[in-house]
């Protein structure tokens, strides 16, 4: 079935960001109801910057990345809002235009490179094909470029490894090959969807260091989608905290880790293990379950699991949807919460922070 009609504003937002997402909504009609996978998401990513998108499974992180790449086009998804890439609006762009942009101006690193790469084709041939799609060059030139990229991402003996198949690579080597394929055309935007989840800690650190080194070399904008707050703290500049398809808090890494203002962000931090100190008590998981995206809670999307509703008078949390409000006119830190800012700061300083 064809996609639902989209709504597109023709005026580019006033920002110098390379990628600008404005009020993005991705809804999927099903027999059980409308699944609101992404519901009013906005953020910017600049060249040379790494944006981390964090949240539990089902919060809308991967659907967001797929919408940016135009992978929902031709499906039943109802997509509204705006996605601006270097001055080009993508929500209303044709599938032909999106194919031209994918791999050239924007690329993606997938969570599982074994399933993302074709098992019947040599690794080098797959990288060469990605290069030749966007560059009118001979096979010999594409092979040379592919071998250079394999070497650049730290794969030993790239001339020999070029002719090997994905199953002959280890998990870390496959992920490096995926990074080589993503970067072979020097894209200005790189989306990494859980790129280190299946890797051991040592290889994970190597992959993250590699991504940062290549970002500095290419001056790329990177979106890192993950549920690992340790990876975010080590790698990212800006953070978007998603819950129930919405952004509930956004800010710099320091703001999110040292001055979080949203109870959901508190819950993520208190459930994260610490290795730099001995811990006598058990970790504190967030009570309850993530919301159904078919029946999103009324009011604040986090209210069924929030332990601080008594800090707000009446049933405001259950009836009124909070706006994403900046903490100051000069700050990038914004929070979606009904609790008064001063009370949130007191709770963080007196109740949450001492337990970390």
Secondary structure, 3 states (H helix, E strand, C coil): CCCCCCCCCCCCCCCCCCEEEEEEEEEEEECCEEEEEEEEEEEEECCCCEEEEECCCCCCHHHHHHHHCCCCCCCCEEEEEEEEECCEECCCCCHHHHHHHECCCEEEECCCHHHHCCCCCEHHHHHHHHHHHHCCCCHHHHHHHHHHHHHHCCCCCHHHHCCCEHHHCCHHHHHHHHHHHHHCCCCCEEEEECCCCCCCHHHHHHHHHHHHHHHHHHCCEEEEEECCHHHHHHHCCEEEEEECCEEEEEEEHHHHHHCCCCHHHHHHHHCCCCCCCCCCCCCCCCCCCCCCCCCCCCCCCCHHHCCCHHHCCCCHHHHCCCCCEECCCCCCCEECCCCCHHHHHHHHHHHHHHHC
